[in-house]
Amino acid sequence: MHRTDQSAERAPLLQNKEVLHSLSVSSEDDIYKERETTGRVSVKYEPKITLFSPQKLAVVLCVLLVEMCERMAYYGVVANLILFCTSTLNYTSNDATTISLVFSGTVYLIPIFGGFVADSWSSRFNVIYGSGLIYICGLFLLLCSAIDFVALFGDSKYGFTVDDRRIYYIVGLVLVAIGTGGIKANVGPFGAQQVEDLGPKAVQVFFNWFYWFVNAGGLIAFVGIAYVQQNVSFSWGFLIPLLSMILSLVFLHIARGHYIYKAGEESVLATTFKLCGQALCRESPYINGKRRIFDSARREYGGDFDNGTVNGVITILRMLPVFFFIIMFWAIYSQMQTTFFLQGERMDLSVGDGQVPVAVLNAFNTVAVIVFIPILDRGVYPFLRHIGRPLTHLQELVLVLSCQLPLYL
């Protein structure tokens, strides 16, 4: 037997888990992988762990409850925003709609900066905690704008004018937008950090249930808090979101000693811009007769970025057309809190001797999500994988949007 064969025979069957097997690299492979000095590719086997340990489950549950309470507070503000603006602050329907749309747009813009701060200067936990404190200050101002201090203290000198209430309310909305933006950008990725060691399947399961808890909080807000605001008073109706946000920080603090923390690195957004700038400024190499613009940013071609980072940016850019259609979907979806709400105010929503709050109409959406997420996650998708016809993420997205299309026609 040759010496090389004897060496191979004496090699242990179980080697370092970082490099369990090697495959030769094809020069025509379009997928770039990190190479060893021998010109071979390291293959890592993902752990197939489907069950969370009790401690891991408790940590993940705390993160999910943080998100549920935050969403309950947010939708508690949004549910009857237009009604409060028109009935208490004496805004016109057009002005109230404008306030609602500007507030919603700001809420979805702030996460860009919230993620940047967490990646560059702080940690996700610190940003979530700090944003929660700002959130609470904003909710307190909203509560102040709704309280009738004359009836509370029995003296007219403590009364607020409409202009005073408007100032408190607008400043409160600004603080709420900053707070929810900072939380929205980080609580999902922070929760995913807690289960990354269990493999990509665990991360996917986490985000499925993460969205379930988001809608559970929305359901409580649209049904319970909206009812209190419309049939009891806005004072009590704004107190509940304030208490809910305080409870959210309590849940965040409970598992503080068991979280997996990752130090802030360079922002993904900043890295993306630097990579794109370098790729456009450097001469692009030709591979198999094709010019590859972003390959000039790879280290093997003299760039500053590893293959994983370059491939990630390429994947994001390829998803931009999908994002365009998602923007159109959310433009329609946002009408539920504005145009659809104003339409609902002109409907007969009386049931017996009671009146159904207009915001309850939004609960049909959250109920559908709460019902179908477990069905899809535990039934439909596993069945399709079992029969050998698994859906890609894009196919899942198209399927869901196709089911919702008739509802908007």
N, C-alpha and C positions, 0 to 999 in steps of 0.2 A: 504493500500500500504506500502511496506517495506520502511525503511528509505533510503536504497541504491537506490531504484527505484526513490524515491522523489528527491534525490540529482541529479540523472542522468537527471530527467525531468527538473530540474531547471537549468541545465548546458546550457550555451549559445550555440547557433547553430554555430556561427562563433567564433572560438577560435584563439589563436595566430597562425599566418601564418607559423611559424616554425614547429609546430606540429599540423596538421589538422586532422590526423587520425592515428590509431595504429593498427598494425597487430601482431598476435602472431608469434613467431619464431619457425620454425620446426628444430628439431635437425639434420635432414637429408638434410637440405638446403645446397647446394654447394656454394651459393653466400653469402659471409659474409657482414653484414651490422652493422652499429653502433647501439648498444643497449642502451636502457635506463636502469635505475636501476630496473625497474619493469619487465625487461625481454621482453619488447615489442619494436617494431621497429617504428621509426618516418618516416612518409611518407610525402615528400614535393611535392607539385603540381607545375609543371613548368608553367610559364606564357605563354599563347598562344598569343603572340604578333607578328603579321605578317608585320606591317607597322612601319617604322622608323619615328620618329619625325623630323621636318625640321632641328633642331640643330644636332640631332644624324646623320642624313643623310649627313649634311655638314662635320661633323667630319670624318665620314667614307670615304667620297669622297676625303678628303684631304689625308688620308692614302693611298687610292687606287692610287691617282695621284702621290704620292711619289714613290710608287712601279713602276708605269708605266714609269715615267721619269728615274728612276734608271735602269730599264731594257732597256730602249732606249739607255742609255749611255753604258751599258754593251755590248749589242748586236752590238752597233755601233763600239765597239772595236773588237769584235769577228768576225763580218761579213766578213771582208776582212783582217783578221790577217795574213793568209798565203800569200795573195797577196802582202801585204805591206812588209812582211819579205823577199820574193823572189825578188820583183821589186825594193825596196828602200834600204833594208839592205843587199842585195846580199847573203842571206842565200839559201842553197839548199832546194829542196822540202822536203827532209827527215828531215833536221834540223828545217824547218818551222813547219812541222807536229809535231815534238817533242815539240817545244815551245808551240804550241797550246794545246796539250794534257796535258803538265805539268801545264800550266796556268789554264785550265779547272779543272784539278784535285785539284789544290790548292784552287780554288774558292769554290769547294764543301767540302773541308776539313776545311777551316777557320771557317765556321759557328759553328763548335763544340766549338771552343774557344770563339767565339762571344757570343754564348748563355751562356757559363759558366761565362763570365765576367758580363753579364747582370743579371744573377741569383744571383751571389755571392757578387759582389762589387758595382754594379751600378744599374741603371734602364734601361729598354729597350729604352726609349726615348733618354737618354744620349748616349748610345752605338750607336744608329742609327745616331745621330747628329755627334758624334766624327768620326764614320766610314765614314760619308759623307764628312767631311773635308779632311780625308786621301784620299778618292776617288778623290776629286777635285785636290789634289796635284799630284796624279798619272796621271790623264787625262791631266794636264798641261804639264807634262814631255813628254807624248805621242805627244802632239801638238808640243812641241819643237823639237822632233825627226823628225817631218815631214816637218817643215818650211824650206824653202830655204832662209837662211839669206843673202846669197850673192846677190840674186835678190832683197831681201827686202831692204838692206842697200846700195847696189851698190858697195860693197867693198869686195874683196876676203878674207880679214883678218877675217871677221866674219863667214866664211864658216866652216861647220862641216865636219869632215872626216866620213867615214862609221863606223869606230870604235866608234867615239863619239856618233853617232846616235844610235848605238846598245846599248851603256851604258844607254843613256837616256830612250830608249824604254824598256829595260829589267827592270830597276829600276821602271819605270812607271807602267809596268805590275804587279810588286810585290805590289806596293801601291794600285793599282786597285783591286787586288785579296784580300788584307786585307780589303779594304773598302767595297767591295761588299759582302764579307763573313760576316762582322759584321752586315750589313744591312739585308742580306738574313735570318740570324738566328733570327732576332727580329721584323722585320716589320710586318710579318704575325701574330705572337702571339700578338704584340702590337695592331694591328687592331682588333683582336678577343676580346681583353680586352674591347674595346669600346662597344661591343654589347652583352657581356656575360649576362648582366642584362635582356636581352630580351629573353633568353632561348637558348637551343641548336639548334633549327631550324634557328634562326637568325645567329648563328655562321656558320652553314653550308652554308647558303645563302651568307654570307660574303666571305667565302673561294671560292665558285664558281665564284663570280665576281672578287675576287682577282686574280684568275688564268686567267680570261678574260682580265684584265688590264695588266697582265704580257705579254700576247701574243699580246695585242694591241701595247705595247711598242716595242716588237720584230718585229712586222709587219712594223712599221714606220722605224725601223733601217734597216731591210733587204731590204726594197723597196726604201726609201728615202735617208738615210745616205749612204747606199752602192752605190747608183747611184752617189752621189756627190763624194765619194772617188774614184770611178773607172773612171768617166767621167769628173770631174772637177779637183780636187786635194785632196790629203790626208790632206793637211793643213786645208782646209775648212771642210773636212770630220771628222777630229778630234776636230775641234772647236765646232761642233754641240753637240757631247756627253758632252763636258765640260759645255756648256751652259745648257744642259738638266739636268745635275747633280746639278748645281747651282739652277735651277728651282725646283728641287726635294726638296732641303732644304728649299726653300721659302714656298712651300706647307706644309712642316712639321711644319714650324714656324707659319703659319697663324692661325692654330687651337690650338696653344700651351696652351691657357688659358681654353680650353674646353675638353682636353683629360682626360681620367680616368687613373690615375697613380697608379702603384702598386710597393711598395718598394721591392728591391731585397731580395730574400730569398736564402736558400741553393740551390746550383745547383742540378737540376734533375739528372744529370749524376753522381755527387758525392753521392747523396742519393741512387741511384740505386746500385752503387758499395758497399756502406756501408750495404745496406739491403741484397744484395747477400752474402757478406762476413759473416754477422751475421747468415743468414739462413744456410750456409754451416758449420759454426763452432759450432752451437748449436745443441743439440739433437732434432730431429724432432718428433712431436707428432703423434700419430696414431688416426685417426678419422674415425669411421665406418670401422675399419679394414684396412684402407689405410694410408700409411705414406705420410704426407704432409710436404715437405721440407721447404717451405717458411712460413708455419704457425708458425714456431719457432721464427720468427721475429715479430709476432703480440704481442701487449701489453697484450692481454688476456692470452698468453702463456709465458709471461715473457720477451718478446722482447721490442724494442724501437719504433716500428712504428705502426701507426694506420691502420685500415683495408683498408681505401681508398688508402693509399700509397702502401701497399702490393699488393692489387688487380691491381693497375696500373702497377707495375713492372711485375706481372704475365702476364698481357695483352700484354705488350711490348715483353716479351720473346716468347709468343705464336705467335707473328707476325714476328719473325725472318725468318722463311721459306719464308714468302711473300717478305720480304726485299731482300732475296737472288735472287729471280726472278726479282725484280725491278732493282737490280744491273746489271743483264744481259741485261735488256731492255735498261738501260742508257748507257751501253757499246756500244750497237749498235747505239743508238740515237746520241752519241757523234761523230760518223763518219760523220755526216752531215756537221760539220765545218772543217773536215780534208780530209778524203779519198774522200767523195762525192764532196767536193769543188775542189780537184785536178782533179777529173774526169770531172767536169763541165768546167774547164779551157781548156780541150781538145775537147769540144763540139762546134758546130757552133750555137752560140746564137744571131746571127744577125737577126734583124727584120727591114726590109726596109733598110733605111740608118743608123739606129742606132744599138747599141750593148746592149743587155740585161746584166746587171751585174750578175756575177756568183752567188753572194750571194742571189739574188732574188729567186733562186730556193728553198731556205729555207723558203720562205714566204708561200708556199703551206701548210706547216705544221701549221703555225700560223693562216692562214685564216680558215683552217678546225676547229681549236679549237675555234676561235672567233664565227664561225657560229653555231657550235654544242653545246657549253655551254648553250646559252639561250634556245635552243631547248630541251635539256635534263632537264635543271633546271625548265623550265616553262611548258614543254609539256609532255615529256616521263615519268619522275619520278612521277609527280603529277597524271598522268593517271594511272600508275601502282598502286599507293597508293589508288586511287579512286576505282579500281576494286578489291581491297583486295589482290594484289600481289606485295607488295613493295619489292624492291631489297635491300639486305644488302650491306654494303660497299665493302665487298669482291666480291660479285656478280657483282657489278658495275665495279670494277677493272678488273675482268676477261672478262666482256663484252667489255670494251674499248680496252684491250690488244688483244682480239681476232679479233676485227675489224682492228687493225693496223698490225696484223701478215702478211696478204697477201702483204702489201706494202714493206716488207723487204725480201720477197722471190725472 
